[in-house]
Amino acid sequence: MRWSAAVVAAVSAIGATGYAVQGLSWFDAFYQTVITITTVGYGEIGGDAVDRSYRVWSLILVLVGTGAALYTVSVVVEAVLEDNMNDRIRRRRMQKRIDGLSGHVIVAGWGRVGHSIGAFVRRMGSEVVVIDNDPEVTSEGYLRIHGEATEDAVLERAGIQRAHSLIAALPTDPQNVYVTLSARALCPNIYIVVRSSDSTSDPKFFQAGANRVVNPYEIGGSRMGAVAMQPNVAEFFDEVLHDDTHDVAVIELTVTASSAVIGNSACKLSVPGDEQALVVAVRKGEHGAYLPNPDPKVIVDEGDVIIAVGSAAQLRALGRYVGDAMAKHIQLGADEANSEG
């Protein structure tokens, strides 16, 4: 487009110069050049200057200039149509992929917090669908819906009825409250995590239907304090929870009805063979207390939550043993590098 525009500008300048040599003023010369190459047909101007050389120059300009102008118009039209077509095709293909998802995580708001959420969720092996209304924001390989997350139609396009959870990470608390209300109304069983900027808003989030409320500022302050007071503990948990280069993570596993571990002692939760993860805590039911380092008296029941630490392979093996299907998707950085090697 830049090259074709430069050609038209050059032809216009040369054409105007040629008419000026024929005796026209610079304005008349430019005017005659424009109406010639655009073929508007207003006729010749110039009076006594119109002679054979004048018309020869007009003929040359018609052949060269009109071709350049038509080429420029075709390039512009092609670029616009191609961009629109490619954008429609991309959106249609992306929507088709989203329609085929189940158990994915929806992230509403693709700012700095949303980026971190997406990276962690993908590390845990789940698909991420991003909702953002800024056309300039790139989703960097994630599935994306362009629109307002507060609108029911947008949430439905993101597959909220089939999603595992929704994370509302929009910039303001009122926006996140509205998203929470809409999501809970559309899907009563979805797990909702909300970003909060002010702790006084937390009760409103829970009333709107949020399962968990997270304040990034409070977490950031606590982490900075932990780094100052217990740097080694903080570094260990950073590596376990956030560092993709280490093949170690902490995950939760839910005991299913068909699990082979039901009725067994929690302290004996281990996978036969060499791949053995470490069970650090058990939670009895969804709202029960956490039992760290469970003793032999703790018996595993359906619906209990097991928190374990280990490598990707160890956690996948424990997930199969417990019966949690989500664990099979875990893929950590070092584990991935080893598999590629």
Protein Blocks (a to p, Z undefined) as FASTA:
>chain_A
ZZmmmmmmmmmmmmmmmmmmnopafklmmmmmmmmmnononopahijmpcfklmmmmmmm
mmmmmmmmmmmmmmmmmmmmmmmmmmmmmmmmmmmmmmmgghiacdehjafklmmmmmmm
mmnopacddddfbfkbcgehpacdeddfkbmklmmmnommmpmbdcdfbfbfklmmmmmm
mmmmmmmmbccddddfbfklmmmmmmnopabdcdfklmmmmmmmmmmmmmmlmmmmmmmm
mmmkbccddddddddfklckgoiafklgccedjbdcddfbdcehjklccdehiafklccd
ehiacdddddfklmmmmmmmnopaklmmgccfklmmmmmZZ
